[in-house]
Protein backbone atom coordinates (compact mmCIF):
# COMPACT_ATOMS: atom_id res chain seq x y z
CA UNK A 1 0.00 0.00 0.00
CA UNK A 2 1.53 3.32 -1.08
CA UNK A 3 0.69 6.94 -0.46
CA UNK A 4 2.37 10.27 -1.23
CA UNK A 5 5.39 10.96 -3.40
CA UNK A 6 8.99 10.56 -2.37
CA UNK A 7 11.53 13.32 -2.72
CA UNK A 8 14.81 11.84 -3.90
CA UNK A 9 16.72 14.62 -2.14
CA UNK A 10 15.52 13.45 1.27
CA UNK A 11 16.54 10.29 3.09
CA UNK A 12 13.73 7.96 4.17
CA UNK A 13 13.04 7.06 7.75
CA UNK A 14 11.20 3.97 8.93
CA UNK A 15 8.75 3.94 11.81
CA UNK A 16 6.90 1.14 13.62
CA UNK A 17 3.39 1.77 14.93
CA UNK A 18 1.49 -0.39 17.40
CA UNK A 19 -1.73 -0.31 19.41
CA UNK A 20 -3.63 -2.74 21.64
CA UNK A 21 -6.10 -0.51 23.50
CA UNK A 22 -9.40 0.91 22.32
CA UNK A 23 -10.11 0.99 18.60
CA UNK A 24 -6.70 -0.24 17.50
CA UNK A 25 -7.19 0.36 13.79
CA UNK A 26 -8.48 3.90 14.39
CA UNK A 27 -5.50 4.58 16.65
CA UNK A 28 -3.06 3.70 13.86
CA UNK A 29 -4.99 5.87 11.44
CA UNK A 30 -5.04 8.80 13.85
CA UNK A 31 -1.30 8.49 14.49
CA UNK A 32 -0.63 8.71 10.74
CA UNK A 33 -2.87 11.76 10.49
CA UNK A 34 -1.00 13.44 13.34
CA UNK A 35 2.34 12.67 11.67
CA UNK A 36 1.12 14.23 8.43
CA UNK A 37 -0.16 17.28 10.31
CA UNK A 38 3.38 17.82 11.62
CA UNK A 39 4.80 17.91 8.10
CA UNK A 40 6.04 14.35 7.74
CA UNK A 41 5.42 12.91 4.28
CA UNK A 42 4.38 9.26 4.44
CA UNK A 43 5.57 7.59 1.23
CA UNK A 44 4.74 3.95 1.95
CA UNK A 45 2.91 2.05 4.64
CA UNK A 46 2.57 -1.68 5.17
CA UNK A 47 -0.58 -3.68 5.65
CA UNK A 48 -1.80 -3.93 9.22
CA UNK A 49 -0.74 -7.03 11.14
CA UNK A 50 -2.26 -8.54 14.27
CA UNK A 51 0.50 -9.66 16.59
CA UNK A 52 0.94 -11.63 19.76
CA UNK A 53 2.17 -9.52 22.71
CA UNK A 54 5.86 -9.93 23.50
CA UNK A 55 7.53 -9.39 26.87
CA UNK A 56 4.32 -8.90 28.86
CA UNK A 57 1.88 -11.62 27.84
CA UNK A 58 -1.15 -10.68 29.97
CA UNK A 59 -2.61 -8.12 27.58
CA UNK A 60 -4.53 -7.87 24.33
CA UNK A 61 -3.04 -8.54 20.93
CA UNK A 62 -1.56 -5.62 19.01
CA UNK A 63 -2.12 -4.17 15.62
CA UNK A 64 1.20 -3.21 14.05
CA UNK A 65 2.21 -1.34 10.94
CA UNK A 66 5.46 -0.12 9.39
CA UNK A 67 5.78 3.24 7.67
CA UNK A 68 8.32 4.81 5.35
CA UNK A 69 8.40 8.61 5.47
CA UNK A 70 10.39 11.58 4.25
CA UNK A 71 11.45 14.54 6.38
CA UNK A 72 11.90 17.54 4.08
CA UNK A 73 15.20 19.29 4.78
CA UNK A 74 13.37 22.45 5.76
CA UNK A 75 11.19 20.65 8.31
CA UNK A 76 12.34 21.67 11.80
CA UNK A 77 8.97 21.22 13.47
CA UNK A 78 8.32 24.04 15.96
CA UNK A 79 11.75 25.70 15.94
CA UNK A 80 11.82 29.44 15.38
CA UNK A 81 13.23 30.84 12.15
CA UNK A 82 16.06 32.35 14.19
CA UNK A 83 16.96 28.91 15.54
CA UNK A 84 16.81 27.40 12.06
CA UNK A 85 19.12 30.10 10.66
CA UNK A 86 21.63 29.58 13.47
CA UNK A 87 21.53 25.82 13.00
CA UNK A 88 22.53 26.25 9.39
CA UNK A 89 25.92 27.40 10.66
CA UNK A 90 26.23 24.33 12.91
CA UNK A 91 25.28 21.90 10.18
CA UNK A 92 27.44 23.44 7.47
CA UNK A 93 27.94 20.65 4.98
CA UNK A 94 27.58 17.91 7.62
CA UNK A 95 24.43 16.08 6.51
CA UNK A 96 24.83 13.44 9.22
CA UNK A 97 24.49 15.99 12.03
CA UNK A 98 21.49 17.56 10.31
CA UNK A 99 19.82 14.16 9.84
CA UNK A 100 20.51 13.10 13.43
CA UNK A 101 19.10 16.35 14.78
CA UNK A 102 15.96 16.06 12.65
CA UNK A 103 15.47 12.50 13.90
CA UNK A 104 15.88 13.74 17.47
CA UNK A 105 13.26 16.41 16.87
CA UNK A 106 11.03 13.78 15.28
CA UNK A 107 11.36 11.49 18.29
CA UNK A 108 10.28 14.35 20.55
CA UNK A 109 7.25 14.87 18.28
CA UNK A 110 6.44 11.15 18.45
CA UNK A 111 6.45 11.27 22.25
CA UNK A 112 4.10 14.25 21.98
CA UNK A 113 1.71 12.35 19.69
CA UNK A 114 1.70 9.37 22.06
CA UNK A 115 0.88 11.64 25.00
CA UNK A 116 -1.85 13.46 23.06
CA UNK A 117 -3.47 10.15 22.23
CA UNK A 118 -3.46 9.08 25.88
CA UNK A 119 -0.45 6.81 26.22
CA UNK A 120 0.72 6.25 29.79
CA UNK A 121 4.14 4.65 30.32
CA UNK A 122 3.23 2.69 33.46
CA UNK A 123 4.20 -0.90 32.59
CA UNK A 124 7.26 -1.83 30.55
CA UNK A 125 6.07 -3.52 27.34
CA UNK A 126 2.53 -3.11 28.67
CA UNK A 127 -0.73 -2.11 26.99
CA UNK A 128 -0.73 1.12 25.03
CA UNK A 129 -3.09 3.22 22.99
CA UNK A 130 -0.27 3.97 20.56
CA UNK A 131 3.42 3.27 20.27
CA UNK A 132 5.56 4.90 17.59
CA UNK A 133 9.22 3.90 17.29
CA UNK A 134 11.96 5.18 15.01
CA UNK A 135 13.52 2.09 13.44
CA UNK A 136 15.94 3.52 10.89
CA UNK A 137 16.95 7.03 9.90
CA UNK A 138 19.08 7.23 6.78
CA UNK A 139 22.21 5.19 7.58
CA UNK A 140 22.73 6.67 11.04
CA UNK A 141 24.02 4.38 13.78
CA UNK A 142 24.74 5.07 17.43
CA UNK A 143 23.30 6.68 20.53
CA UNK A 144 22.48 10.36 20.17
CA UNK A 145 21.98 12.24 23.42
CA UNK A 146 23.23 15.17 25.50
CA UNK A 147 26.40 13.30 26.54
CA UNK A 148 27.63 12.84 22.98
CA UNK A 149 30.67 15.02 22.25
CA UNK A 150 30.66 17.87 19.77
CA UNK A 151 27.77 19.48 17.94
CA UNK A 152 25.36 16.57 18.47
CA UNK A 153 25.55 16.69 22.26
CA UNK A 154 25.24 20.48 22.17
CA UNK A 155 22.09 20.29 20.05
CA UNK A 156 20.55 17.67 22.33
CA UNK A 157 21.24 19.77 25.43
CA UNK A 158 20.00 23.04 23.95
CA UNK A 159 16.73 21.57 22.69
CA UNK A 160 16.05 19.03 25.44
CA UNK A 161 15.79 16.12 23.04
CA UNK A 162 15.16 12.54 24.21
CA UNK A 163 17.85 9.92 23.79
CA UNK A 164 17.76 8.43 20.31
CA UNK A 165 19.29 5.04 19.49
CA UNK A 166 19.68 4.15 15.82
CA UNK A 167 18.94 1.69 14.47
CA UNK A 168 16.26 0.68 16.98
CA UNK A 169 18.17 -1.69 19.31
CA UNK A 170 15.60 -4.53 19.19
CA UNK A 171 14.16 -4.26 15.70
CA UNK A 172 16.20 -7.20 14.38
CA UNK A 173 14.82 -9.44 17.15
CA UNK A 174 11.10 -8.80 16.64
CA UNK A 175 8.94 -10.49 14.06
CA UNK A 176 6.14 -7.99 14.67
CA UNK A 177 8.54 -5.27 13.51
CA UNK A 178 10.35 -7.04 10.69
CA UNK A 179 7.31 -8.61 9.00
CA UNK A 180 5.55 -5.29 8.30
CA UNK A 181 8.86 -3.57 7.52
CA UNK A 182 9.85 -6.23 4.99
CA UNK A 183 6.56 -5.74 3.15
CA UNK A 184 7.64 -2.22 2.19
CA UNK A 185 11.44 -2.28 2.48
CA UNK A 186 12.93 -5.80 2.33
CA UNK A 187 16.16 -4.57 0.70
CA UNK A 188 16.92 -1.82 3.21
CA UNK A 189 20.19 -2.57 4.98
CA UNK A 190 20.54 -2.55 8.75
CA UNK A 191 23.48 -0.13 9.18
CA UNK A 192 25.27 -2.02 11.96
CA UNK A 193 24.46 -5.65 11.12
CA UNK A 194 24.99 -5.00 7.37
CA UNK A 195 22.18 -7.33 6.40
CA UNK A 196 18.96 -6.54 4.60
CA UNK A 197 15.70 -6.52 6.52
CA UNK A 198 14.60 -9.48 4.41
CA UNK A 199 17.68 -11.45 5.45
CA UNK A 200 17.10 -10.57 9.10
CA UNK A 201 13.51 -11.76 8.93
CA UNK A 202 14.48 -15.02 7.20
CA UNK A 203 17.04 -15.78 9.91
CA UNK A 204 14.85 -14.69 12.82
CA UNK A 205 14.30 -17.15 15.67
CA UNK A 206 11.06 -15.68 16.95
CA UNK A 207 7.91 -17.81 17.05
CA UNK A 208 5.53 -15.05 18.12
CA UNK A 209 2.38 -15.06 15.98
CA UNK A 210 2.22 -12.30 13.37
CA UNK A 211 -0.71 -12.45 10.95
CA UNK A 212 -2.36 -10.14 8.47
CA UNK A 213 -5.24 -8.23 10.02
CA UNK A 214 -8.53 -8.53 8.19
CA UNK A 215 -10.53 -6.08 10.30
CA UNK A 216 -13.78 -6.69 12.13
CA UNK A 217 -16.09 -9.32 10.62
Secondary structure, DSSP 8 states (H G I E B T S, - for coil): -B-S---TTS-EEEEEEEE-SSSHHHHHHHHHHHHHHTT-EEEEE---EEE---S--SS--EEEEEEEEE--TT--TT--HHHHHHHHHHHTT-HHHHHHHHHHHHHHHHHHHHHHTT----STT---S-EEEEEEETT--EEESTTSSHHHHHHHHHHT---EEES-TTGGG-HHHHHHHHHHHTT-B-TTT--BHHHHHHT------EEE-----
